[in-house]
Amino acid sequence: MANTRITPATRPRFSGVWLPLITTFRDGALDDASLRKLLRHYAGLPIHGIILAGTTGESLTLDDDELHHLVEVSAATLDGAKPLLLGLSGSDTRKMLRTLDKVASWPVAGYLIACPYYTRPSQEGMRRHFEALSDKSARPILVYNIPYRTGVNLSNETLLRLAERANIVGVKDYCADALQSFELIRDKPEGFSVLTGEDALFRTMVAQGADGGILAAAHVQTAGFARVRERLLAGDAAGALDEWRGMIDLVRLLFAEPNPAAIKHWLWLDGLIASPELRLPMTAASPALAARLATEHGRLSQKAA
């Protein structure tokens, strides 16, 4: 992929519904057939792009060869139908810089990069970390702020300083602070995208001005999320709320156990993947949750028939 340096005039805008794709496994290995089937399915649905190797994609269980293979198969299958971003994370800036060198030729449109985890750096440390990554890569970077996983919250002040860089194009916001999120949307510069990562708050965030969301539940409620956003953009707040009321119980069910167990089980029930397998330490949906998912899947299938 071309690595032409982004300028303020060429800064890409990220909006709409983005899907953090699960990684398909079968008998301990990557399941290419299921991956291709999933990608062809979502290529025909109203999503704006796909994230590979995010948290929902069990990225920390993938070795380097598997990650490269995942990207190559996905890019070849989609053949440009949807843009691909690659999820990256790490707490050693030097290693992350080497990672960006390694993936520079991979067929992705940019990166979703999480804040350094576990080490809990200062705001200055995180700013300098992302500045170094921005200097290293010409590709678009979405920052992923998710304090409950990383242990540290990237402040709006720090993020807005990073937003001055043309290739730091937006944020996946999961700060779990409603006021911080609102103030970020209010204060962000033109062209900087705020995509919520909190599935259950998607309607609220878009109504407040967020550009969209990166939503694991969009594996299941793909068209519903798109309709909620479209109605809000059209000024139909009541219609969006009515749509949302019909979705929210299932959205919550899909996170009843650690993600992506429920989503994988649902996709398996749908026949989109050959196995709902996860890699340890993640485990499959419990029998109780599997029963609830089967009941809801049957109800919605009957309703759609």
BAFI-3210 file (N, C-alpha, C; in Angstrom, 3 decimals, decimal comma, padded with zeros to 6 digits):
// residues 305
n [1|2|3|4|5|6|7|8|9|10|11|12|13|14|15|16|17|18|19|20|21|22|23|24|25|26|27|28|29|30|31|32|33|34|35|36|37|38|39|40|41|42|43|44|45|46|47|48|49|50|51|52|53|54|55|56|57|58|59|60|61|62|63|64|65|66|67|68|69|70|71|72|73|74|75|76|77|78|79|80|81|82|83|84|85|86|87|88|89|90|91|92|93|94|95|96|97|98|99|100|101|102|103|104|105|106|107|108|109|110|111|112|113|114|115|116|117|118|119|120|121|122|123|124|125|126|127|128|129|130|131|132|133|134|135|136|137|138|139|140|141|142|143|144|145|146|147|148|149|150|151|152|153|154|155|156|157|158|159|160|161|162|163|164|165|166|167|168|169|170|171|172|173|174|175|176|177|178|179|180|181|182|183|184|185|186|187|188|189|190|191|192|193|194|195|196|197|198|199|200|201|202|203|204|205|206|207|208|209|210|211|212|213|214|215|216|217|218|219|220|221|222|223|224|225|226|227|228|229|230|231|232|233|234|235|236|237|238|239|240|241|242|243|244|245|246|247|248|249|250|251|252|253|254|255|256|257|258|259|260|261|262|263|264|265|266|267|268|269|270|271|272|273|274|275|276|277|278|279|280|281|282|283|284|285|286|287|288|289|290|291|292|293|294|295|296|297|298|299|300|301|302|303|304|305]
n.u [000,860|000,425|002,428|002,119|002,637|000,219|-001,586|-003,104|-005,041|-005,527|-006,409|-008,026|-011,509|-013,115|-016,012|-019,371|-020,449|-018,185|-016,658|-015,236|-013,716|-014,268|-011,804|-011,510|-011,371|-010,494|-010,117|-007,808|-006,378|-006,160|-009,142|-009,607|-011,643|-014,037|-013,433|-013,327|-015,979|-017,328|-016,310|-017,245|-019,940|-020,240|-019,309|-021,433|-023,127|-024,311|-021,779|-018,913|-016,267|-013,681|-012,107|-009,214|-007,815|-008,378|-009,445|-011,794|-011,096|-009,360|-006,637|-004,258|-003,695|-002,664|000,037|002,892|003,067|000,493|-000,988|-000,118|-000,994|-003,764|-004,333|-003,552|-005,285|-007,756|-007,603|-007,322|-009,737|-011,719|-010,970|-010,863|-013,493|-014,294|-012,652|-009,739|-008,545|-005,796|-005,468|-003,318|-001,129|000,780|003,279|005,839|007,511|009,625|009,462|006,963|007,504|009,200|007,347|005,627|007,347|007,540|004,940|004,510|004,283|002,012|-001,325|-003,251|-005,363|-004,750|-004,236|-005,502|-004,653|-004,006|-003,836|-000,824|-000,652|-001,036|001,440|000,806|001,481|002,387|000,516|002,219|003,982|002,302|001,560|004,041|004,601|002,574|003,192|005,691|004,965|003,320|005,198|006,654|004,991|003,265|000,657|-002,923|-003,836|-005,872|-006,490|-006,917|-008,712|-009,163|-009,604|-010,349|-009,236|-006,534|-005,617|-005,082|-006,176|-006,458|-006,278|-008,525|-007,162|-004,570|-005,183|-006,276|-004,046|-002,590|-004,296|-003,606|-001,802|-001,635|-001,892|-002,913|-005,942|-008,291|-010,276|-011,058|-013,336|-013,613|-013,812|-015,434|-016,473|-018,940|-019,063|-016,453|-016,404|-018,445|-017,372|-015,111|-016,218|-017,426|-015,204|-013,392|-011,227|-012,097|-012,518|-011,333|-012,053|-014,475|-015,208|-017,364|-016,675|-018,345|-020,826|-023,459|-023,996|-024,204|-026,342|-026,779|-024,251|-023,915|-026,071|-025,120|-023,167|-021,043|-019,027|-019,585|-019,260|-017,166|-017,986|-018,609|-021,026|-022,193|-021,678|-023,946|-026,207|-026,072|-027,390|-029,244|-027,762|-026,755|-029,145|-030,045|-028,109|-028,456|-031,059|-030,785|-029,019|-030,685|-032,408|-034,428|-035,077|-036,940|-037,598|-035,094|-034,783|-036,889|-036,043|-033,721|-034,698|-035,672|-033,348|-031,583|-031,715|-030,686|-028,141|-027,058|-027,175|-025,240|-022,933|-022,947|-021,184|-017,546|-016,395|-015,263|-017,254|-020,112|-020,811|-019,401|-020,703|-023,279|-022,815|-022,030|-024,420|-025,819|-024,645|-022,497|-019,884|-017,709|-017,107|-017,497|-015,175|-012,796|-009,622|-007,703|-006,766|-009,502|-012,835|-015,490|-019,004|-020,973|-023,039|-025,509|-025,636|-025,436|-027,875|-029,662|-028,901|-029,568|-032,342|-033,046|-031,989|-033,552|-036,053|-035,723|-035,120|-037,492|-039,162|-038,133|-038,743]
n.v [-001,199|002,292|004,744|007,544|010,624|011,926|014,964|017,940|018,631|016,274|014,534|011,614|010,918|009,263|007,505|006,380|002,930|000,663|-002,530|-004,578|-007,263|-010,691|-013,283|-016,214|-019,530|-023,003|-026,126|-025,277|-023,790|-021,096|-020,482|-020,358|-020,679|-020,065|-017,435|-016,179|-016,539|-014,991|-012,418|-011,994|-011,961|-009,651|-007,736|-007,105|-005,684|-002,771|-001,480|000,558|-000,103|-002,475|-003,808|-005,566|-007,957|-006,749|-006,281|-007,830|-009,554|-011,271|-010,601|-010,795|-013,442|-014,206|-015,162|-013,701|-014,674|-015,679|-013,338|-011,874|-013,590|-013,507|-010,842|-010,875|-012,799|-011,607|-009,137|-010,019|-011,348|-009,361|-007,496|-004,710|-003,967|-003,121|-000,903|-001,845|-001,871|-002,339|-003,714|-002,767|-003,068|-002,324|-001,934|-001,038|001,400|001,296|-001,330|-001,156|000,665|-000,878|-002,798|-001,283|-000,807|-003,420|-004,020|-002,243|-002,719|-004,204|-004,979|-002,860|-000,114|001,529|002,017|000,881|001,812|000,929|002,564|002,382|-000,498|-001,702|-000,674|001,923|004,721|008,245|011,214|012,699|010,693|009,017|010,805|011,288|008,695|008,164|010,224|009,420|007,098|008,212|009,720|007,649|006,192|006,729|006,221|006,464|006,812|005,601|006,308|004,266|004,525|003,038|002,741|000,792|-001,548|-000,914|000,437|003,095|006,413|008,279|011,643|014,279|016,647|015,738|014,089|015,919|017,433|015,518|015,261|017,337|016,400|015,330|012,662|011,340|010,515|010,148|008,761|005,783|005,742|004,746|005,612|005,542|007,656|009,801|012,603|013,312|012,178|013,665|016,268|015,900|015,420|017,891|019,626|018,760|019,099|020,131|017,500|015,554|012,408|010,967|007,921|005,827|003,172|001,926|-000,110|-000,180|002,474|003,654|004,974|007,230|008,489|009,077|010,780|012,921|013,843|012,209|010,534|007,968|004,446|001,801|-001,339|-004,266|-005,638|-005,168|-007,284|-008,780|-007,085|-005,562|-004,030|-002,705|-000,976|000,723|001,857|003,259|005,294|006,545|007,529|009,341|011,184|012,147|013,651|012,349|011,690|010,364|008,103|006,851|006,255|004,464|002,369|001,690|000,793|-001,678|-003,081|-003,033|-004,933|-007,290|-006,396|-006,045|-008,697|-009,890|-009,196|-010,476|-012,309|-012,544|-010,868|-012,277|-014,322|-014,730|-013,540|-015,075|-017,515|-016,883|-016,300|-018,807|-020,222|-018,978|-020,095|-018,932|-019,253|-022,058|-023,007|-022,068|-021,572|-020,337|-018,994|-019,973|-017,643|-017,135|-018,350|-020,475|-019,644|-020,099|-022,957|-021,953|-019,345|-020,008|-021,286|-019,147|-017,536|-019,211|-019,302|-016,595|-016,269|-018,066|-016,838|-014,367|-015,290|-016,530|-014,312|-012,898|-014,506]
n.w [000,000|-000,651|000,965|001,261|002,802|005,006|004,826|006,304|004,392|003,063|004,925|005,937|006,589|009,157|009,686|010,507|010,831|012,034|011,943|014,345|013,593|014,452|015,023|013,255|014,353|014,205|015,525|016,809|014,934|012,487|010,707|007,558|005,653|006,989|007,649|005,125|004,354|006,280|005,689|003,066|003,615|005,279|003,562|001,988|003,592|005,492|006,555|007,271|007,342|008,324|011,173|011,829|014,070|016,544|019,986|020,078|018,099|019,362|019,548|021,067|021,171|018,789|016,725|014,993|012,324|011,931|012,165|009,939|007,932|008,352|007,627|004,907|003,743|004,293|002,932|000,289|-000,056|000,322|-001,584|-001,863|-001,311|001,221|003,472|005,344|008,645|010,873|014,047|016,661|019,481|022,429|024,991|024,888|023,398|021,574|020,543|019,343|017,318|015,744|015,016|013,396|011,259|010,318|009,426|007,434|004,691|004,472|003,307|004,356|005,386|007,457|011,032|014,171|017,245|020,484|023,685|025,684|027,715|031,101|032,159|032,813|031,947|032,205|031,165|029,527|028,761|027,250|025,225|023,959|023,144|021,167|019,423|018,498|017,125|015,202|013,776|012,685|010,927|007,847|007,521|008,314|011,749|014,256|017,548|020,402|023,185|026,123|029,161|031,111|030,291|029,774|032,007|032,225|031,548|028,656|028,507|027,428|026,860|026,203|024,030|022,200|021,621|020,244|018,096|016,482|014,727|011,415|010,576|012,758|013,079|014,453|017,173|018,904|021,240|024,470|027,060|029,261|030,658|030,664|030,551|029,784|027,221|025,940|026,075|024,510|021,959|021,600|021,570|019,681|016,807|013,441|011,157|012,712|013,954|016,106|017,266|018,888|021,178|022,816|022,743|023,811|024,192|021,775|020,326|021,952|021,861|019,109|018,779|020,226|018,619|017,845|015,374|014,644|015,246|016,538|016,671|018,292|018,551|016,140|014,513|014,660|014,800|012,462|010,313|011,882|013,600|011,622|010,673|012,943|013,142|010,618|010,858|012,949|011,779|009,861|011,323|012,606|015,482|017,105|015,587|015,537|018,240|018,604|016,959|018,341|020,798|020,093|019,772|021,961|024,068|022,965|022,295|024,863|025,739|024,150|025,413|027,795|028,818|028,805|025,937|022,821|023,197|023,180|020,738|018,854|019,286|018,409|015,675|014,869|015,283|013,268|011,082|009,871|010,665|011,141|013,636|017,069|018,414|020,796|021,872|024,645|027,197|026,891|026,892|025,645|025,227|028,116|029,093|030,043|028,961|026,264|025,882|026,264|024,111|021,972|022,243|021,775|019,228|017,790|018,118|016,784|014,246|013,522|013,520|011,401|009,300]
ca.u [000,000|001,197|002,645|002,238|002,378|-001,063|-001,578|-004,451|-005,963|-005,817|-006,743|-009,262|-012,544|-013,642|-017,357|-020,253|-020,327|-017,007|-016,784|-014,005|-014,036|-013,745|-010,860|-012,105|-010,491|-011,048|-009,112|-006,584|-005,735|-007,010|-010,122|-009,691|-012,926|-015,018|-013,055|-013,772|-017,442|-017,706|-015,962|-018,185|-021,223|-020,251|-019,061|-022,718|-023,942|-023,999|-020,682|-017,990|-014,944|-013,432|-010,884|-008,648|-006,929|-008,694|-009,741|-012,794|-010,380|-008,434|-005,339|-003,109|-003,448|-002,176|001,462|003,163|002,722|-000,964|-001,478|000,144|-001,885|-005,105|-004,416|-003,457|-006,520|-008,854|-007,454|-007,588|-011,162|-012,510|-010,563|-011,197|-014,909|-014,346|-011,306|-009,267|-007,585|-005,138|-005,317|-001,983|-001,012|002,043|003,695|007,230|007,468|010,621|008,901|005,875|008,111|009,645|006,138|005,173|008,236|007,223|003,632|004,389|003,917|000,803|-002,436|-004,256|-005,504|-004,322|-004,089|-006,166|-003,572|-004,439|-002,902|000,017|-001,388|-000,432|002,501|000,155|002,355|001,825|-000,017|003,353|004,481|001,403|001,678|005,290|004,449|001,808|003,926|006,728|004,301|002,880|006,376|007,147|004,106|002,515|-000,741|-003,831|-003,847|-006,938|-006,095|-007,939|-008,664|-010,031|-008,912|-010,604|-008,307|-005,130|-005,268|-004,800|-007,099|-005,871|-007,105|-008,876|-006,086|-003,507|-005,699|-006,426|-002,695|-002,264|-005,155|-002,962|-001,017|-002,566|-002,169|-003,710|-007,174|-009,468|-010,174|-012,101|-013,526|-014,256|-013,246|-016,409|-016,778|-019,864|-018,711|-015,236|-016,770|-019,194|-016,466|-014,249|-016,998|-017,622|-013,968|-012,491|-011,077|-012,735|-011,805|-010,897|-013,219|-014,740|-016,005|-017,540|-016,470|-019,318|-021,963|-024,729|-024,166|-024,055|-027,357|-026,513|-023,034|-024,158|-026,971|-024,324|-022,260|-019,992|-019,042|-020,015|-018,798|-016,485|-018,993|-018,603|-022,397|-022,573|-021,658|-025,297|-027,194|-025,390|-028,280|-029,893|-026,869|-026,722|-030,418|-030,068|-027,292|-029,071|-032,229|-030,310|-028,475|-031,823|-033,221|-035,534|-034,668|-037,943|-037,427|-033,856|-035,045|-037,738|-035,149|-032,789|-035,424|-035,783|-032,021|-030,700|-031,665|-029,752|-026,796|-026,610|-026,985|-023,995|-021,819|-023,264|-019,928|-016,446|-016,409|-016,393|-017,863|-021,511|-020,867|-018,987|-021,755|-024,365|-022,401|-022,066|-025,842|-026,207|-023,982|-021,481|-018,577|-017,801|-016,897|-017,455|-013,967|-011,933|-008,331|-007,465|-007,649|-010,912|-013,589|-016,750|-020,205|-021,423|-024,310|-026,655|-025,679|-025,726|-029,322|-030,311|-028,621|-030,349|-033,734|-033,175|-031,713|-034,752|-037,136|-035,482|-035,208|-038,918|-039,720|-037,662|-039,262]
ca.v [000,000|003,525|005,372|008,992|011,306|012,627|016,383|018,359|018,658|014,910|013,713|010,855|011,027|007,966|007,674|005,248|001,714|-000,156|-003,847|-005,214|-008,632|-011,836|-014,161|-017,546|-020,652|-024,364|-027,112|-024,600|-023,060|-020,158|-021,101|-019,451|-020,804|-019,280|-016,031|-015,693|-016,495|-013,821|-011,194|-011,823|-011,603|-008,266|-006,845|-006,718|-005,040|-001,334|-001,079|001,434|-000,686|-003,641|-003,813|-006,897|-008,149|-005,941|-007,089|-008,814|-010,518|-012,055|-010,276|-011,192|-014,886|-014,424|-014,937|-012,792|-015,309|-015,736|-011,985|-011,548|-014,432|-012,955|-009,636|-011,210|-013,470|-010,646|-008,157|-010,691|-011,678|-008,147|-006,886|-003,292|-003,707|-002,358|-000,632|-002,643|-001,337|-003,368|-003,403|-002,945|-002,621|-002,645|-001,003|-000,657|002,228|000,798|-002,512|-000,711|001,264|-001,995|-003,406|-000,452|-001,111|-004,766|-004,082|-001,101|-003,158|-005,026|-004,319|-002,257|001,321|002,270|001,262|001,205|001,563|001,124|003,158|001,380|-001,150|-002,228|000,177|003,140|005,885|009,581|011,816|013,029|009,448|008,570|011,742|011,036|007,372|008,277|011,093|008,604|006,223|009,084|010,042|006,442|005,708|007,713|005,800|006,979|006,149|005,829|006,009|003,502|004,869|002,108|002,668|-000,381|-002,600|-000,487|000,924|004,533|007,148|009,346|012,834|015,051|017,604|015,028|013,623|017,050|017,772|014,520|015,510|018,340|015,661|015,005|011,232|010,857|010,966|009,992|007,952|004,873|006,251|003,870|006,126|005,255|008,901|010,446|014,011|013,387|011,892|014,804|017,400|015,595|015,667|019,340|020,385|018,186|019,924|019,671|016,422|014,535|011,547|010,278|006,711|005,193|001,735|001,449|-000,511|000,153|003,925|004,110|005,969|008,450|009,147|009,661|011,913|014,028|014,326|011,257|010,228|006,590|003,536|000,537|-002,023|-005,726|-006,115|-005,006|-008,612|-009,333|-006,035|-004,704|-003,065|-001,911|000,131|001,666|002,593|004,212|006,448|007,229|008,273|010,496|012,171|012,718|014,422|011,521|011,185|009,417|006,860|006,227|005,705|003,282|001,328|001,323|000,018|-003,048|-003,687|-002,907|-006,156|-008,216|-005,824|-006,372|-010,146|-010,241|-008,918|-011,085|-012,956|-011,848|-010,790|-012,414|-015,650|-014,746|-013,198|-016,256|-018,526|-016,439|-016,486|-020,256|-020,550|-018,442|-020,840|-018,107|-019,809|-023,503|-023,325|-020,895|-021,765|-019,255|-019,447|-019,679|-017,872|-016,924|-019,599|-020,413|-019,293|-021,114|-023,586|-021,086|-018,278|-020,632|-021,527|-017,841|-017,118|-020,045|-018,856|-015,303|-016,495|-018,674|-015,846|-013,388|-015,998|-016,723|-012,998|-012,474|-015,426]
ca.w [000,000|-000,704|002,258|001,089|004,065|005,087|005,164|006,738|003,253|002,601|006,091|005,701|007,618|009,563|010,208|010,285|011,631|011,740|012,567|014,833|013,196|015,198|014,331|013,169|014,685|014,190|015,955|017,224|013,844|011,773|009,809|006,416|004,959|007,736|007,525|003,818|004,372|007,066|004,975|001,949|004,212|005,740|002,426|001,434|004,618|005,624|007,427|006,566|007,327|009,172|011,971|012,069|015,226|017,714|021,172|019,664|017,267|020,201|018,946|021,884|021,002|017,434|016,526|013,875|011,051|011,840|011,939|008,539|007,129|008,524|006,812|003,488|003,322|004,356|001,848|-000,980|-000,121|000,162|-002,854|-001,861|-001,058|002,469|003,986|006,467|009,605|011,670|015,456|017,220|020,869|023,064|026,037|024,651|022,198|020,613|019,873|018,480|016,132|014,908|014,465|012,281|010,132|009,817|008,766|006,521|003,338|004,513|002,600|005,237|005,145|008,630|012,273|015,434|018,197|021,866|024,647|026,359|028,795|032,317|032,719|033,285|031,775|032,396|029,949|028,664|028,187|026,178|024,110|023,244|022,523|019,925|018,506|017,864|016,159|014,112|012,969|012,023|009,873|007,078|007,449|009,342|013,050|015,220|018,924|021,136|024,613|026,847|030,453|031,950|029,860|029,802|033,331|032,203|030,700|027,854|028,732|026,235|026,576|025,489|022,744|021,288|021,135|019,227|016,935|015,634|013,737|010,335|010,424|013,897|012,423|015,290|018,383|019,378|022,593|025,448|028,307|030,327|031,347|029,733|030,400|028,973|025,832|025,415|025,889|023,377|020,746|021,513|021,400|018,677|015,608|012,214|010,490|013,669|014,135|017,367|017,091|020,180|021,307|023,802|021,915|024,442|024,185|020,394|019,973|022,718|021,377|017,785|018,988|020,751|017,595|017,468|013,946|014,434|016,284|016,247|017,474|018,184|018,379|014,735|013,890|014,712|014,560|011,495|009,667|012,921|013,970|010,508|010,624|014,058|012,753|009,496|011,326|013,708|010,844|009,129|012,247|013,100|016,789|017,598|014,846|016,001|019,560|018,429|016,432|019,401|021,797|019,616|019,659|023,106|024,874|022,327|022,458|026,217|025,815|023,472|026,316|029,094|029,213|028,119|024,478|021,901|023,317|022,737|019,313|018,096|019,373|017,543|014,287|014,636|015,115|011,960|010,024|009,232|011,010|011,351|015,044|017,948|019,224|021,233|022,395|026,052|028,338|026,605|026,822|024,908|025,977|029,077|028,692|030,335|027,964|024,971|025,829|026,063|022,745|021,065|022,331|021,107|017,813|017,215|018,099|015,729|012,960|013,244|013,231|010,083|008,280]
c.u [000,893|001,283|002,906|001,829|001,079|-000,825|-002,967|-005,468|-006,361|-006,203|-008,054|-010,223|-013,097|-015,000|-018,159|-019,999|-019,136|-017,090|-015,427|-014,150|-013,455|-012,666|-011,405|-011,055|-011,243|-009,920|-007,756|-005,911|-006,700|-007,901|-010,361|-011,045|-014,002|-014,712|-013,556|-015,295|-017,945|-017,467|-016,899|-019,562|-021,260|-019,945|-020,360|-023,626|-023,474|-023,010|-019,680|-016,571|-014,814|-012,096|-010,446|-007,778|-007,135|-008,920|-010,751|-012,167|-009,342|-006,985|-004,151|-002,812|-002,884|-000,669|001,664|002,770|001,216|-001,541|-001,288|-000,802|-003,320|-005,305|-004,433|-004,742|-007,678|-008,786|-007,782|-009,075|-012,007|-012,209|-011,038|-012,643|-015,129|-012,914|-011,003|-008,331|-007,024|-005,001|-003,912|-001,985|000,345|002,443|005,164|007,265|008,457|010,089|007,770|006,417|008,618|008,444|005,618|006,063|007,838|005,937|003,467|003,937|002,637|-000,375|-003,560|-004,243|-005,031|-004,355|-005,015|-005,181|-004,028|-003,372|-002,058|-000,695|-000,468|000,600|001,979|001,059|001,613|001,220|001,117|003,902|003,603|001,458|002,924|005,278|003,733|002,478|005,010|006,120|003,815|004,040|006,843|006,300|003,404|001,027|-001,602|-003,773|-005,099|-006,400|-007,243|-007,763|-009,656|-009,415|-009,163|-009,763|-006,848|-004,671|-004,975|-005,723|-006,349|-006,779|-007,439|-007,781|-004,966|-003,971|-005,828|-005,074|-002,277|-003,068|-004,595|-002,123|-001,960|-002,875|-002,728|-005,115|-008,410|-009,198|-011,334|-012,231|-014,301|-013,777|-014,153|-016,689|-017,626|-019,500|-017,456|-015,558|-017,498|-018,266|-015,513|-014,974|-017,175|-016,358|-013,077|-012,390|-011,814|-011,871|-011,278|-012,128|-013,279|-015,698|-016,145|-017,241|-017,431|-020,628|-023,290|-024,997|-024,117|-025,064|-027,073|-025,322|-023,235|-025,084|-026,219|-023,276|-021,105|-020,150|-019,526|-019,502|-018,033|-017,121|-018,979|-020,001|-022,893|-022,341|-023,079|-026,329|-026,710|-026,307|-028,961|-029,045|-026,833|-028,003|-030,524|-029,292|-027,946|-030,269|-031,809|-029,772|-029,580|-032,731|-034,395|-035,145|-035,642|-037,813|-036,177|-034,060|-035,902|-036,914|-034,252|-033,471|-035,578|-034,467|-031,320|-030,624|-030,689|-028,319|-026,238|-026,347|-025,647|-022,753|-022,073|-022,073|-018,809|-016,491|-015,151|-017,140|-019,281|-021,617|-020,456|-020,071|-022,916|-024,021|-022,365|-023,513|-026,341|-025,619|-022,915|-020,066|-018,755|-017,685|-016,906|-016,207|-013,255|-010,617|-008,198|-006,506|-009,118|-011,599|-014,930|-017,902|-020,598|-022,712|-025,517|-026,766|-025,998|-027,221|-030,075|-030,102|-029,447|-031,813|-033,939|-032,931|-032,937|-035,896|-036,949|-035,557|-036,654|-039,571|-039,357|-038,266|-040,582]
c.v [001,245|004,160|006,863|009,680|012,110|014,086|016,761|018,338|017,267|013,973|012,952|010,998|009,637|008,176|006,409|004,099|000,901|-001,439|-004,364|-006,728|-009,667|-012,526|-015,579|-018,627|-021,968|-025,335|-026,456|-023,752|-022,031|-020,915|-020,153|-019,502|-019,987|-017,792|-015,460|-015,565|-015,273|-012,532|-010,940|-011,420|-010,122|-007,271|-006,337|-005,995|-003,600|-001,019|-000,287|000,874|-001,781|-003,481|-005,261|-006,863|-007,083|-006,849|-008,177|-009,892|-011,324|-011,853|-010,776|-012,680|-015,215|-014,224|-014,120|-013,394|-015,375|-014,358|-011,581|-012,327|-013,889|-011,728|-009,977|-011,855|-012,476|-009,654|-008,790|-010,988|-010,442|-007,418|-005,436|-002,964|-002,902|-002,071|-001,483|-001,822|-002,495|-002,897|-003,707|-002,468|-003,041|-001,563|-000,621|000,109|001,732|-000,401|-002,117|-000,061|000,178|-002,700|-002,607|-000,622|-002,430|-004,788|-003,012|-001,511|-003,986|-004,271|-003,856|-000,749|002,164|001,392|001,799|000,831|001,925|001,856|002,064|000,818|-001,573|-001,290|001,508|004,371|007,190|010,079|012,192|011,785|008,946|009,502|011,462|009,682|007,504|009,225|010,310|007,680|007,023|009,447|008,841|006,057|006,855|007,391|006,444|006,134|006,578|005,428|005,262|003,775|004,008|001,834|001,393|-001,577|-002,179|-000,033|002,411|005,210|008,257|010,572|013,513|016,041|016,948|014,609|014,759|017,585|016,795|014,753|016,592|017,680|015,111|013,517|010,581|011,383|010,844|009,094|006,977|005,152|005,257|004,293|005,884|006,471|009,732|011,905|014,165|013,160|013,076|015,984|017,161|015,868|017,169|020,063|019,886|019,095|019,318|018,597|015,344|013,725|010,963|009,137|006,038|003,700|001,117|001,151|-000,033|001,656|004,508|005,201|007,296|009,202|009,788|010,866|013,134|014,522|013,408|010,879|008,815|005,721|002,366|-000,464|-003,522|-006,263|-005,940|-006,282|-009,140|-008,301|-005,062|-003,618|-002,170|-000,738|001,184|002,495|003,617|005,466|007,232|008,069|009,494|011,571|012,861|013,547|013,664|010,875|010,151|008,074|006,110|005,581|004,450|002,103|000,787|000,478|-001,438|-003,795|-003,892|-004,175|-007,172|-007,698|-006,193|-007,866|-010,558|-009,947|-009,488|-011,843|-012,326|-012,007|-011,471|-013,747|-015,681|-014,471|-014,390|-017,337|-018,161|-016,660|-017,961|-020,725|-020,091|-019,238|-020,051|-018,554|-021,276|-023,892|-022,031|-020,862|-020,454|-019,854|-019,048|-018,484|-017,546|-018,276|-019,374|-020,011|-020,441|-021,759|-022,688|-019,967|-018,848|-020,882|-020,220|-017,350|-017,916|-019,625|-017,557|-015,435|-017,096|-017,683|-014,863|-014,036|-016,192|-015,390|-012,549|-013,309|-014,917]
c.w [000,000|000,672|002,096|002,381|003,994|005,458|005,683|005,607|002,798|003,744|005,846|006,874|007,898|010,216|009,957|011,234|011,136|012,550|013,027|014,704|014,156|014,360|014,397|013,423|014,519|014,492|016,207|016,172|013,262|010,789|008,636|005,729|005,666|007,640|006,203|003,770|005,131|006,288|003,803|002,458|004,572|004,624|001,817|002,407|004,850|006,728|006,590|006,511|008,361|009,884|012,164|013,322|016,291|018,910|020,838|018,799|018,012|019,768|019,744|021,800|019,624|017,368|015,246|012,528|010,858|011,541|010,476|007,629|007,174|007,641|005,330|002,979|003,286|003,197|000,498|-001,141|-000,376|-001,149|-002,960|-001,562|000,211|002,899|005,214|007,337|010,412|013,105|015,942|018,667|021,412|024,043|025,962|023,336|021,149|019,844|018,936|017,203|015,184|014,270|013,280|011,057|009,480|009,008|007,690|005,121|003,311|003,915|003,528|005,019|006,316|009,854|013,364|016,527|019,602|022,674|025,289|027,590|029,937|032,950|033,251|033,165|032,043|031,082|028,992|027,992|027,053|024,980|023,290|022,546|021,175|018,933|017,783|016,811|014,954|013,192|012,140|010,818|009,168|007,056|008,538|010,614|013,810|016,583|019,599|022,622|025,366|028,222|031,248|031,513|030,040|031,176|033,379|031,193|029,964|027,960|027,415|025,866|025,780|024,103|021,745|020,809|020,040|017,953|016,020|014,545|012,670|010,240|011,689|013,655|013,312|016,469|018,453|020,870|023,441|026,834|029,509|031,204|030,391|029,498|029,549|027,499|025,205|025,136|024,725|022,065|020,528|021,069|020,273|017,457|014,421|011,557|011,403|014,081|015,537|017,085|018,449|020,102|022,295|023,079|022,499|024,484|022,777|020,047|020,675|022,153|020,008|017,900|019,497|019,756|017,251|016,005|013,635|015,562|015,707|017,197|017,257|017,928|016,947|013,935|013,724|014,285|013,491|010,923|010,701|013,363|012,864|010,446|011,749|013,672|011,627|009,941|012,144|012,789|010,047|010,031|012,826|014,428|017,325|016,895|015,275|017,363|019,467|017,907|017,544|020,476|021,387|019,560|020,993|023,949|024,280|022,437|023,832|026,365|025,212|024,312|027,714|029,665|028,402|026,599|023,906|022,010|022,759|021,236|018,463|018,130|018,449|016,062|013,908|014,454|013,751|010,796|009,295|009,557|011,377|012,813|015,859|018,828|019,540|021,715|023,862|026,187|028,108|026,450|026,140|025,826|026,903|028,587|028,930|029,298|026,589|024,810|025,590|024,627|021,747|021,056|021,567|019,609|017,131|017,108|016,946|014,333|012,549|012,859|011,828|008,961|007,678]
res [m|a|n|t|r|i|t|p|a|t|r|p|r|f|s|g|v|w|l|p|l|i|t|t|f|r|d|g|a|l|d|d|a|s|l|r|k|l|l|r|h|y|a|g|l|p|i|h|g|i|i|l|a|g|t|t|g|e|s|l|t|l|d|d|d|e|l|h|h|l|v|e|v|s|a|a|t|l|d|g|a|k|p|l|l|l|g|l|s|g|s|d|t|r|k|m|l|r|t|l|d|k|v|a|s|w|p|v|a|g|y|l|i|a|c|p|y|y|t|r|p|s|q|e|g|m|r|r|h|f|e|a|l|s|d|k|s|a|r|p|i|l|v|y|n|i|p|y|r|t|g|v|n|l|s|n|e|t|l|l|r|l|a|e|r|a|n|i|v|g|v|k|d|y|c|a|d|a|l|q|s|f|e|l|i|r|d|k|p|e|g|f|s|v|l|t|g|e|d|a|l|f|r|t|m|v|a|q|g|a|d|g|g|i|l|a|a|a|h|v|q|t|a|g|f|a|r|v|r|e|r|l|l|a|g|d|a|a|g|a|l|d|e|w|r|g|m|i|d|l|v|r|l|l|f|a|e|p|n|p|a|a|i|k|h|w|l|w|l|d|g|l|i|a|s|p|e|l|r|l|p|m|t|a|a|s|p|a|l|a|a|r|l|a|t|e|h|g|r|l|s|q|k|a|a]
***
